[in-house]
Each structure stands twice: as C-alpha cells, then as structure tokens.
Amino acid sequence: MLDVEQTALAGLLILTPRRFGDARGFFAETWNAARFAEATGVDPAFVQDNHSLSADVNTIRGLHFQAPPHGQGKLVRCGRGALWDVAVDIRRGSPTYGAWVGVDLSAENGRQLWVPEGFAHGFVTRAPDTEIIYKCTGYYAPEAEGAVHWESVGIDWGLTGTPILSDKDAEAPALADLDSPFEWSGA
Ligand SMILES: Cc1cn([C@H]2C[C@H](O)[C@@H](COP(=O)(O)OP(=O)(O)O[C@H]3O[C@H](C)C(=O)[C@H](O)[C@H]3O)O2)c(=O)[nH]c1=O
C-alpha cells in the first residue's frame, strides 16, 4: 500500500502510495499515519498543509528551511503538472552535509518525498501550472525562515530556460555562508 525507497541522504525517503485504478480513473490514500509509521518508522505530527501553484516552467522556489524550534518536516507531492523536488542536507556534523537529492514528482507518478527537519527544500517546475501540495510538522514562522541560494550547492536544476524566482530567493545567501541551525543527531 505504501512503497518506500531510501535515498543517499539518511532520513530522506521517496514514497509511492498505491493507486487503485478503474474505468473512472484512480483512488489513492495520500496520507495514512499508521501506514507511514509502519513503513518508515517515522510518526510525524503534521500541523499545516501547504499548496502553491507555479504558472511557468523553470519556476524555482527554494531552497528554504525554518530554524528550530520552528523546524518543519515536509511530506511533498505534486497535485498537478510536474516538478523536480530537491532536498539539501544542512545538518552540521552530518557525513553528507551539503549533499543533495533530486526527485521527479508529478501528478502522473504520484510519488512523494519525505523531507525531515535539517534539510533545505526547494523545487523547479517541469510543466506549466504545476501545483505542489505538502504537509508540514511545524507552523509557518517567518521570523525563523532561512534560505540557501539555489546556485550555491552544485545542483544541476535541468533548466530549459531562464529561471523564475522570487526576489527573496534570488538574494538568498550561499551555502558556504550558511551558519546552519541544525545539528546532526548521528542517526
Ligand atoms: C511558506 C508560507 C508562506 N506564506 C505566505 C508568505 C508570503 O506572503 C506568501 C509566499 O511565501 P513564499 O514566497 O515564502 O512561498 P514559497 O517561495 O513557495 O516558499 C515555500 O517554498 C519552499 C518550496 C518550501 O519548502 C517552504 O514551505 C516555503 O518556504 O505566502 C504563508 O502564509 N505561510 C507559509 O507557510
């Protein structure tokens, strides 16, 4: 019912809920706390759902995080269109600090990315009118927001044109200048 795929970064997981197809289309449980905990060993307490629409291809949102105690674990999926979702390990002391993983999420593939606290998160759209939907374990806390510049991590975003960014993201600090508020737990 819920396929789980490990990634190169400890704790970062790719999930694929089962889809029940029939002549009408499909049905899928996109969140089930008991199944998630059983399949991953993680039991996140989500408090906020987010939903954004990006009209154009090559729109980049990120790389963002919220500092503790307002850190957010995120369960991310694509409700319409397609995107390439990226998470960067910013846990000080982590053996994979600064490393990143990118995953294709689309309305068609139904895949999800579990991004624990301690990662900067962002995405680039691969289709027009792409909608991202994600559950968060922490409330929005603008005073705790942090960002890493999208070009400072060595990520190949696969852009097919000029990226579309917010001013905030265009002016984000480089990873090399980040004093990360996250500490690796050793797990
Ligand atoms: C994140 C957030 C934003 N807002 C308001 C604040 C702004 O007036 C407006 C747009 O916010 P922002 O430009 O930060 O939206 P994104 O660039 O999509 O930010 C998100 O992008 C990446 C992909 C993330 O993982 C984060 O969840 C989040 O940082 O929504 C809220 O009211 N609540 C919220 O939780």
The ligand as a MOL file (V3000), in Angstrom:
LIG
                    3D

  0  0  0     0  0            999 V3000
M  V30 BEGIN CTAB
M  V30 COUNTS 35 37 0 0 0
M  V30 BEGIN ATOM
M  V30 1 C 5.6590 29.3040 3.3570 0
M  V30 2 C 4.4880 30.1440 3.7410 0
M  V30 3 C 4.2450 31.3630 3.1340 0
M  V30 4 N 3.1650 32.1080 3.4970 0
M  V30 5 C 2.9400 33.3680 2.7950 0
M  V30 6 C 4.0810 34.3550 2.9040 0
M  V30 7 C 4.0920 35.0710 1.5890 0
M  V30 8 O 3.2810 36.2140 1.6530 0
M  V30 9 C 3.4900 34.0770 0.6050 0
M  V30 10 C 4.5090 33.4030 -0.3080 0
M  V30 11 O 5.5170 32.8560 0.5220 0
M  V30 12 P 6.8700 32.3690 -0.1050 0
M  V30 13 O 7.3050 33.2810 -1.2030 0
M  V30 14 O 7.8310 32.1040 1.0330 0
M  V30 15 O 6.4220 30.9770 -0.7610 0
M  V30 16 P 7.4090 29.8670 -1.3650 0
M  V30 17 O 8.5430 30.5120 -2.1050 0
M  V30 18 O 6.5630 28.8930 -2.0830 0
M  V30 19 O 8.0190 29.2060 -0.0580 0
M  V30 20 C 7.9730 27.8140 0.1780 0
M  V30 21 O 8.9010 27.2460 -0.7100 0
M  V30 22 C 9.5340 26.0360 -0.3780 0
M  V30 23 C 9.2990 25.0570 -1.5070 0
M  V30 24 C 9.2320 25.4370 0.9310 0
M  V30 25 O 9.5460 24.2660 1.1750 0
M  V30 26 C 8.6390 26.2460 2.0010 0
M  V30 27 O 7.4740 25.6100 2.5170 0
M  V30 28 C 8.2940 27.6360 1.6420 0
M  V30 29 O 9.3910 28.4420 2.0010 0
M  V30 30 O 2.8330 33.0730 1.4050 0
M  V30 31 C 2.2810 31.7040 4.4930 0
M  V30 32 O 1.3170 32.4060 4.8370 0
M  V30 33 N 2.5190 30.5030 5.1190 0
M  V30 34 C 3.5760 29.7020 4.7820 0
M  V30 35 O 3.7290 28.6030 5.3660 0
M  V30 END ATOM
M  V30 BEGIN BOND
M  V30 1 1 1 2
M  V30 2 2 2 3
M  V30 3 1 2 34
M  V30 4 1 3 4
M  V30 5 1 4 5
M  V30 6 1 4 31
M  V30 7 1 5 6
M  V30 8 1 5 30
M  V30 9 1 6 7
M  V30 10 1 7 8
M  V30 11 1 7 9
M  V30 12 1 9 10
M  V30 13 1 9 30
M  V30 14 1 10 11
M  V30 15 1 11 12
M  V30 16 2 12 13
M  V30 17 1 12 14
M  V30 18 1 12 15
M  V30 19 1 15 16
M  V30 20 2 16 17
M  V30 21 1 16 18
M  V30 22 1 16 19
M  V30 23 1 19 20
M  V30 24 1 20 21
M  V30 25 1 20 28
M  V30 26 1 21 22
M  V30 27 1 22 23
M  V30 28 1 22 24
M  V30 29 2 24 25
M  V30 30 1 24 26
M  V30 31 1 26 27
M  V30 32 1 26 28
M  V30 33 1 28 29
M  V30 34 2 31 32
M  V30 35 1 31 33
M  V30 36 1 33 34
M  V30 37 2 34 35
M  V30 END BOND
M  V30 END CTAB
M  END
